[in-house]
Amino acid sequence: MVAEKYRRKNPQAATAGLTQPTLLTDIAARIPGWSVLIGLVGEGQHIHKGEEGGLEQWADAIKKSDKDWKVYVPPHLAKVFLDRGLAGIANESLNLDTELRFHLAKGLHNLVKGILEVKPAEFLKALCNKLCQEGLDLRITRDLDVAKSYLRERYREHPSARFGIVASSRDKLLKNYGIKNDFQSTKRLKVGPWFGDDEEATEQRSCRHLKDCVTEFQCQGLELDAVLIAWGNDFVLEDNRWNITRGSQFAKHGAVQVKNPEQLRENSYRVLLTRGRDATVIWVPEEAIFDRTFAYLCASGLRKLA
């Protein structure tokens, strides 16, 4: 999106291979006088090729800029800039580490981090139980209809509540179950009405219908009251690690090459697992390749839906 707007202002500019931080710092540097650029950078949130550099991309972009930037960062990130010869000014107030979206049930990121790192289930179960006591409802099932019925019943008396299906864009199996997570389907989806429309709206586009789904790209930075995560075959537990080989692979050509596809899949599931404010229901397809995944998530404390 940034590259597209950049080209509108600079039709002759070559943007292929340029990072978003490079484009943004260049735009800010051309503003007469002075400018302020605020970057809200979520750690572990890069989910697409070209984003893998993380905060290092911002440091590189600032170092290449012909403007004299003053950089303010949280203390634990200052080293990223110091390693590149930039004087990062540390300020603890910039470390936004209090979760508000989950109604003050702190610690979901620790549970998700533990799942993605395949930490011992006994340890994760204690975290999961604590979160449930604080108000988060964390559920799991292998029956898609049961998952849908649970959410519909839970919010039947709350028409303003929002719940919907989220799924990984790299899975290749969910379409067999009616989960439209393929590129063409999600490209045609009207994301605004999906998040915002009432269930009774004529166009029937509301997420509450549990008909269409959004992927990690459409829901990143946004939340619902509850999510139904359709677990994909691009992230399957095998030999105590997450296997991504069954999902769609990243193209090995183009201006930007993927350096670490495993990390991108991990971050994508980090996004999916942190979208529900009140509840998260994980549906794991009833296929043998998911048996270990289901068993691990159950042992980690997610409660089975009857």
C-alpha positions in Angstrom: 0.0 0.0 0.0 2.8 2.4 0.9 4.7 1.5 -2.3 1.5 2.1 -4.4 1.0 5.6 -2.9 4.6 6.4 -3.3 4.5 5.6 -7.0 1.4 7.9 -7.4 3.6 10.8 -6.2 6.7 9.6 -8.0 5.6 7.8 -11.2 9.2 7.3 -12.3 10.4 5.9 -9.0 11.5 2.3 -8.8 10.1 0.8 -5.7 10.8 -2.9 -6.3 12.8 -4.3 -3.4 12.5 -1.2 -1.3 11.3 -1.7 2.3 8.3 0.1 3.8 10.6 1.9 6.3 12.7 3.1 3.4 9.7 4.5 1.6 8.3 6.1 4.7 11.6 7.8 5.8 12.0 9.1 2.2 8.6 10.6 2.2 9.1 12.2 5.6 12.6 13.5 4.6 11.1 15.4 1.7 8.7 17.4 4.0 10.1 21.0 4.3 11.4 22.0 7.7 10.9 19.1 10.0 8.8 16.0 10.5 7.9 13.3 13.0 7.6 9.7 12.0 6.0 7.4 14.6 6.3 3.6 14.0 4.2 1.2 16.1 6.3 -1.9 15.4 4.9 -5.1 16.8 7.6 -7.6 17.6 7.0 -11.0 16.0 4.4 -9.5 13.7 6.1 -9.6 10.3 4.0 -12.0 8.2 5.0 -11.3 4.6 8.1 -11.3 2.5 9.8 -7.9 2.6 9.0 -7.6 6.3 11.5 -10.1 7.7 14.1 -7.5 8.7 11.9 -6.3 11.5 13.2 -3.2 13.4 16.6 -3.6 11.6 14.9 -2.3 8.4 14.0 0.9 10.2 17.6 1.3 11.4 18.9 0.7 7.9 16.5 3.1 6.4 17.4 5.9 8.8 21.1 5.3 8.3 20.7 5.6 4.5 18.6 8.8 4.8 20.3 12.1 4.0 18.4 13.7 6.9 19.6 14.0 10.5 17.2 11.8 12.5 16.8 11.6 16.3 15.6 8.1 17.2 13.6 7.4 20.4 13.1 3.7 21.2 12.3 1.4 24.2 15.5 0.5 26.1 15.6 -3.2 25.0 15.6 -2.1 21.3 18.2 0.6 21.5 21.0 -1.9 20.6 19.5 -2.4 17.1 20.3 1.2 16.3 23.6 1.3 18.2 24.9 -1.6 16.2 24.4 0.5 13.1 26.2 3.6 14.5 22.9 5.4 15.4 22.3 7.0 18.7 19.0 5.5 19.8 17.6 7.5 22.7 16.1 5.0 25.2 12.7 5.8 26.8 10.9 3.1 28.9 7.6 4.9 28.2 7.8 3.7 24.6 7.6 0.1 25.5 3.8 -0.6 25.1 3.6 -3.9 27.0 0.2 -3.7 28.6 -2.5 -5.7 26.8 -5.9 -3.9 26.8 -7.7 -5.7 24.0 -8.2 -8.8 26.2 -10.1 -6.9 29.0 -7.0 -6.9 31.1 -6.4 -10.6 31.0 -2.7 -10.2 30.8 -0.3 -12.9 29.5 -2.0 -14.2 26.4 1.2 -13.4 24.4 3.1 -15.7 26.8 0.8 -18.6 26.2 0.9 -18.1 22.4 4.7 -17.7 22.4 4.9 -20.9 24.4 2.7 -22.8 21.9 4.7 -21.5 18.9 7.9 -22.6 20.6 6.4 -26.0 21.6 7.1 -25.4 25.3 6.1 -28.3 27.7 2.3 -28.7 27.8 2.3 -28.8 31.6 3.8 -25.3 31.8 1.4 -23.9 29.3 -1.6 -25.4 31.0 -0.9 -23.3 34.1 -0.8 -20.2 31.9 -4.0 -21.2 30.1 -5.9 -21.9 33.4 -4.8 -18.5 34.7 -6.1 -16.7 31.6 -9.4 -18.5 31.8 -9.8 -17.4 35.4 -9.1 -13.8 34.3 -12.0 -14.0 31.7 -10.6 -15.4 28.5 -12.4 -18.4 27.1 -10.0 -20.7 25.2 -11.7 -23.6 23.5 -10.9 -26.4 21.0 -12.9 -28.9 18.9 -12.6 -31.1 15.9 -16.2 -30.5 14.8 -16.7 -27.3 12.8 -20.4 -27.2 13.3 -20.0 -27.5 17.1 -17.6 -24.5 17.0 -20.0 -22.4 15.0 -23.0 -23.3 17.2 -21.0 -22.4 20.4 -20.2 -18.9 19.1 -23.8 -18.3 17.9 -25.3 -19.4 21.2 -22.7 -17.5 23.2 -23.5 -14.2 21.5 -27.2 -14.8 20.7 -28.3 -12.0 23.1 -25.5 -9.7 22.0 -26.1 -8.5 18.4 -23.3 -5.9 18.6 -20.7 -8.6 19.4 -18.4 -9.6 16.6 -17.2 -13.1 15.9 -15.9 -14.7 12.8 -13.6 -17.3 11.1 -9.9 -16.6 10.7 -7.4 -18.9 8.9 -3.9 -18.9 7.5 -3.5 -17.8 3.9 -0.9 -20.6 3.3 -3.1 -23.6 4.1 -4.2 -25.8 1.2 -6.7 -28.1 2.9 -9.4 -25.9 4.5 -11.2 -25.2 1.2 -12.3 -28.8 1.3 -14.3 -27.9 4.4 -15.9 -24.7 3.0 -13.3 -22.3 4.5 -12.6 -19.8 1.7 -9.0 -18.8 2.6 -7.7 -18.8 -0.9 -6.3 -15.7 -2.5 -9.2 -15.1 -4.9 -11.9 -15.4 -2.3 -10.2 -13.2 0.3 -9.3 -10.7 -2.4 -13.0 -10.3 -3.3 -14.1 -10.1 0.4 -15.3 -6.7 1.6 -13.3 -6.5 4.8 -15.1 -3.4 6.2 -18.6 -4.9 6.0 -17.2 -8.3 7.3 -16.0 -6.6 10.5 -18.7 -4.0 10.8 -22.0 -5.1 9.4 -24.9 -6.2 11.5 -26.0 -9.8 11.1 -29.4 -8.6 9.6 -27.7 -6.4 6.9 -29.2 -7.2 3.5 -25.8 -8.0 1.8 -25.2 -10.8 4.4 -21.5 -9.9 4.6 -21.2 -9.8 8.4 -18.5 -12.0 10.1 -21.3 -13.3 12.4 -22.6 -15.5 9.6 -19.5 -17.6 9.9 -19.5 -18.0 6.1 -16.5 -16.0 4.9 -13.1 -15.9 6.6 -10.2 -13.4 6.8 -6.6 -14.4 6.8 -3.7 -13.0 8.9 -3.3 -10.2 6.4 -6.9 -8.8 6.8 -7.1 -9.2 10.6 -3.6 -8.0 11.6 -4.0 -5.1 14.0 -7.8 -5.7 14.3 -9.8 -7.8 16.8 -13.1 -9.4 17.3 -14.9 -10.3 20.4 -14.3 -14.0 19.5 -12.6 -15.8 16.7 -13.0 -19.3 15.3 -9.5 -20.3 14.1 -9.6 -22.9 11.4 -6.2 -24.6 11.9 -4.4 -25.2 8.6 -2.1 -27.9 7.2 0.6 -25.3 6.9 1.4 -25.5 10.6 1.3 -29.1 11.9 3.1 -30.5 14.9 5.5 -33.2 14.1 8.6 -34.5 16.0 8.1 -31.7 18.6 8.3 -28.9 16.0 5.9 -27.1 13.6 6.0 -28.5 10.1 5.1 -26.0 7.3 5.8 -28.2 4.3 2.2 -29.1 3.4 1.1 -25.5 2.9 1.6 -23.2 0.0 5.3 -22.4 -0.5 6.7 -18.9 -1.1 7.8 -18.2 -4.7 11.5 -18.4 -5.1 11.6 -15.6 -7.7 10.9 -11.9 -7.6 12.5 -8.7 -6.2 12.1 -9.9 -2.6 13.2 -13.4 -1.5 11.8 -15.0 1.7 14.7 -15.7 4.1 12.9 -17.6 6.8 9.5 -19.1 5.8 9.2 -20.9 9.2 9.3 -17.6 11.0 6.7 -16.1 8.8 4.3 -19.0 9.4 4.9 -18.8 13.1 4.2 -15.1 13.1 1.0 -15.6 11.1 -0.3 -18.0 13.7 0.7 -15.5 16.4 -1.6 -13.0 14.7 -4.4 -15.5 14.4 -4.2 -16.7 18.0 -4.4 -13.1 19.4 -7.4 -11.7 17.6 -10.2 -12.7 20.1 -10.9 -10.3 23.0 -13.3 -12.6 24.9 -12.9 -16.0 23.3 -10.9 -18.1 21.0 -12.2 -21.3 19.6 -9.8 -23.5 17.6 -11.2 -25.9 15.1 -8.7 -28.7 14.2 -9.9 -30.8 11.2 -10.6 -34.5 11.9 -7.6 -35.8 9.9 -4.7 -37.9 11.1 -2.1 -35.3 10.2 -3.6 -33.0 12.9 -3.8 -35.6 15.7 -0.6 -34.5 17.5 -1.5 -30.8 17.0 -4.9 -31.4 18.7 -3.4 -33.5 21.5 -0.8 -30.8 22.3 -3.2 -28.0 22.3 -5.6 -29.9 24.6 -2.7 -30.8 26.9 -1.8 -27.1 27.0 -5.0 -26.2 28.6 -7.5 -25.4 25.9 -10.9 -26.8 26.9 -12.7 -29.2 24.6 -16.1 -28.2 23.4 -18.7 -31.0 23.8 
